[in-house]
Amino acid sequence: MEAGVLTSCITAVSPRSEHEQCRSRRSSIVRLSFMAWRDVCRRGRPAGGRVRQDDVNRSDPPAAHDAGGASPGILIFIQEVIRLSPPWRLPEKPEDFPSGACRVETYPGHGAADVHFEGRAADVYLNYNDPSGRIWGDWLFDWCVDNCRIYQIQGVIFGGRQRFSETHGGLPFPRMQHDHYDHVHVELNGDGAALT
């Protein structure tokens, strides 16, 4: 992550004391995550002009992608964006967002060689078919697209929309599969997973 991007986002939107609180929260989250997570991500080529694409080679043995737990970057994302109010406030988080009540799943996921198994993805359970769930999920989707560089978010899916940094110039596009109507999928690239 470029330090200038992170610093300018923080100072432009939040007061210094909030920045210091964010840094303090991050250090405690990172200390906990280093106990289990190991960086198994392969860094890929630049894509979409925003973040780097890190594909999982599905022919690799599963052990090559077993991170042993959630990465520091995804834990920081969950804490700062889902559980708290994000330091980068646009788009505005809905006041009634279920921060503490949201079910969030990360590692190990459902496959033996996917971004969850590498500890760099989270599924945030919000129901697209529920009016409130759709508002909350749409907010999270839009927030991830608008702030992708902060956490190095390379992909996000919710309902009928998806955005991946390497596809369609990094712009959101329709999703034909109907497999993300009960959760928002957020995935970081390898650099985002290692974020501290």
C-alpha positions as CSV (number, residue, x, y, z in Angstrom):
1,M,0.0,0.0,0.0
2,E,1.3,3.5,-0.8
3,A,1.8,5.3,2.5
4,G,0.8,8.6,0.8
5,V,-2.6,7.3,-0.2
6,L,-3.3,6.0,3.3
7,T,-2.1,9.2,5.0
8,S,-4.0,11.6,2.7
9,C,-7.2,9.6,3.1
10,I,-7.0,9.7,6.9
11,T,-6.0,13.3,7.3
12,A,-8.5,14.6,4.8
13,V,-11.4,12.9,6.4
14,S,-10.7,12.3,10.1
15,P,-9.1,14.2,12.9
16,R,-5.6,13.2,14.1
17,S,-6.9,11.6,17.3
18,E,-9.1,9.3,15.3
19,H,-6.1,8.4,13.2
20,E,-4.1,7.5,16.3
21,Q,-7.0,5.4,17.6
22,C,-7.1,3.5,14.3
23,R,-3.4,2.8,14.4
24,S,-3.7,1.5,18.0
25,R,-6.6,-0.8,17.1
26,R,-4.6,-2.1,14.1
27,S,-1.6,-3.0,16.2
28,S,-3.7,-5.1,18.6
29,I,-5.5,-6.8,15.7
30,V,-2.3,-7.6,14.0
31,R,-0.7,-9.0,17.1
32,L,-3.5,-11.5,17.4
33,S,-3.5,-12.5,13.7
34,F,0.2,-13.2,13.5
35,M,-0.3,-16.2,15.8
36,A,-2.0,-18.2,13.1
37,W,-1.7,-16.6,9.6
38,R,1.2,-17.2,7.2
39,D,1.5,-15.4,4.0
40,V,0.9,-17.9,1.2
41,C,-0.2,-15.4,-1.4
42,R,1.5,-15.1,-4.7
43,R,1.8,-11.6,-5.9
44,G,0.3,-11.1,-9.4
45,R,0.5,-8.6,-12.2
46,P,-1.0,-5.1,-11.9
47,A,-4.6,-5.0,-13.1
48,G,-7.4,-2.5,-13.5
49,G,-5.1,0.3,-12.7
50,R,-6.0,0.1,-9.0
51,V,-4.7,-2.9,-7.1
52,R,-2.6,-6.0,-8.0
53,Q,-4.4,-9.2,-9.0
54,D,-3.3,-12.3,-7.1
55,D,-4.9,-15.4,-8.6
56,V,-5.0,-18.7,-6.8
57,N,-3.6,-21.4,-9.1
58,R,-6.2,-24.2,-8.7
59,S,-3.8,-26.9,-9.8
60,D,-1.6,-26.2,-6.7
61,P,-2.0,-28.6,-3.8
62,P,-4.3,-27.2,-1.1
63,A,-1.5,-27.0,1.4
64,A,0.2,-24.3,-0.8
65,H,-2.7,-22.0,-0.1
66,D,-3.4,-22.9,3.5
67,A,-2.7,-19.7,5.4
68,G,-3.7,-21.2,8.8
69,G,-6.1,-18.4,9.6
70,A,-7.4,-15.0,8.7
71,S,-4.8,-12.5,7.5
72,P,-4.1,-9.3,9.4
73,G,-5.5,-7.2,6.5
74,I,-8.9,-8.9,6.4
75,L,-9.1,-8.7,10.2
76,I,-8.3,-5.0,10.1
77,F,-11.0,-4.5,7.4
78,I,-13.6,-6.3,9.4
79,Q,-12.8,-4.3,12.5
80,E,-12.5,-0.9,10.9
81,V,-15.3,-1.2,8.3
82,I,-17.8,-3.7,9.6
83,R,-17.6,-3.5,13.4
84,L,-16.7,0.2,13.7
85,S,-17.2,3.3,11.7
86,P,-14.7,3.4,8.9
87,P,-12.0,6.2,9.2
88,W,-12.8,6.9,5.5
89,R,-16.4,7.9,5.6
90,L,-17.7,8.1,2.1
91,P,-20.1,6.8,1.2
92,E,-21.7,7.3,4.6
93,K,-22.3,4.2,6.6
94,P,-26.0,3.7,7.4
95,E,-26.7,4.6,11.0
96,D,-28.6,1.3,11.5
97,F,-25.9,-0.9,10.0
98,P,-25.8,-4.1,12.2
99,S,-22.1,-3.7,13.0
100,G,-22.0,-6.0,16.0
101,A,-24.7,-8.4,14.8
102,C,-23.3,-9.2,11.3
103,R,-22.1,-12.7,10.9
104,V,-18.7,-12.6,9.1
105,E,-16.8,-15.7,7.9
106,T,-13.2,-15.7,6.7
107,Y,-10.8,-18.6,6.9
108,P,-11.0,-21.5,5.8
109,G,-14.0,-20.9,3.4
110,H,-15.5,-23.6,1.4
111,G,-12.8,-24.6,-1.0
112,A,-9.3,-25.9,-0.6
113,A,-7.7,-23.4,-3.0
114,D,-9.5,-20.1,-2.8
115,V,-9.1,-16.6,-1.4
116,H,-10.8,-17.6,1.9
117,F,-8.3,-20.5,2.4
118,E,-5.5,-17.9,1.9
119,G,-7.1,-15.9,4.7
120,R,-7.7,-12.8,2.5
121,A,-11.5,-12.9,2.0
122,A,-14.5,-12.3,4.1
123,D,-18.2,-13.1,3.6
124,V,-20.4,-10.5,5.4
125,Y,-23.9,-11.9,5.8
126,L,-26.5,-9.4,4.7
127,N,-29.6,-10.5,2.9
128,Y,-30.2,-8.9,-0.5
129,N,-33.9,-9.9,-0.4
130,D,-34.5,-8.1,2.8
131,P,-35.0,-4.3,2.3
132,S,-32.6,-3.3,5.2
133,G,-30.1,-6.0,4.2
134,R,-30.1,-4.7,0.7
135,I,-29.4,-1.2,1.8
136,W,-26.6,-2.3,4.1
137,G,-25.1,-4.7,1.5
138,D,-25.3,-2.0,-1.3
139,W,-23.5,0.4,1.0
140,L,-20.8,-2.1,1.8
141,F,-20.4,-2.9,-1.9
142,D,-20.2,0.8,-2.9
143,W,-17.8,1.6,0.0
144,C,-15.5,-1.2,-1.0
145,V,-15.4,0.0,-4.7
146,D,-14.9,3.6,-3.7
147,N,-12.2,2.8,-1.1
148,C,-10.5,-0.2,-2.8
149,R,-7.0,1.2,-2.5
150,I,-7.1,1.7,1.2
151,Y,-7.4,-2.0,2.0
152,Q,-6.3,-3.3,-1.4
153,I,-9.7,-4.8,-2.2
154,Q,-9.5,-6.6,-5.5
155,G,-13.0,-8.0,-5.6
156,V,-16.5,-7.5,-4.1
157,I,-19.7,-9.3,-4.9
158,F,-23.3,-8.7,-3.7
159,G,-26.6,-9.6,-5.3
160,G,-26.5,-9.0,-9.0
161,R,-23.3,-6.8,-9.0
162,Q,-19.6,-7.6,-8.8
163,R,-16.4,-5.7,-9.2
164,F,-13.0,-7.1,-9.7
165,S,-9.9,-5.0,-10.3
166,E,-8.8,-7.0,-13.4
167,T,-12.2,-7.1,-15.2
168,H,-14.1,-4.3,-17.0
169,G,-11.4,-1.8,-16.1
170,G,-12.1,-2.2,-12.4
171,L,-15.7,-1.0,-12.8
172,P,-18.7,-2.8,-11.3
173,F,-20.6,-5.1,-13.7
174,P,-23.6,-7.5,-13.6
175,R,-23.3,-11.0,-12.0
176,M,-25.3,-13.7,-13.7
177,Q,-24.8,-16.4,-11.0
178,H,-27.2,-16.1,-8.1
179,D,-24.8,-17.2,-5.4
180,H,-24.2,-13.9,-3.4
181,Y,-27.7,-12.9,-2.4
182,D,-27.2,-13.7,1.3
183,H,-23.8,-12.2,1.8
184,V,-21.3,-9.6,0.5
185,H,-18.0,-11.2,-0.6
186,V,-14.9,-9.0,-0.1
187,E,-11.5,-10.2,-1.1
188,L,-8.1,-8.5,-0.7
189,N,-5.1,-8.9,-2.9
190,G,-1.8,-10.4,-1.4
191,D,-0.5,-6.9,-0.4
192,G,-3.9,-6.1,1.3
193,A,-3.8,-9.4,3.2
194,A,-0.4,-8.5,4.6
195,L,-1.5,-5.0,5.6
196,T,-0.6,-4.1,9.2
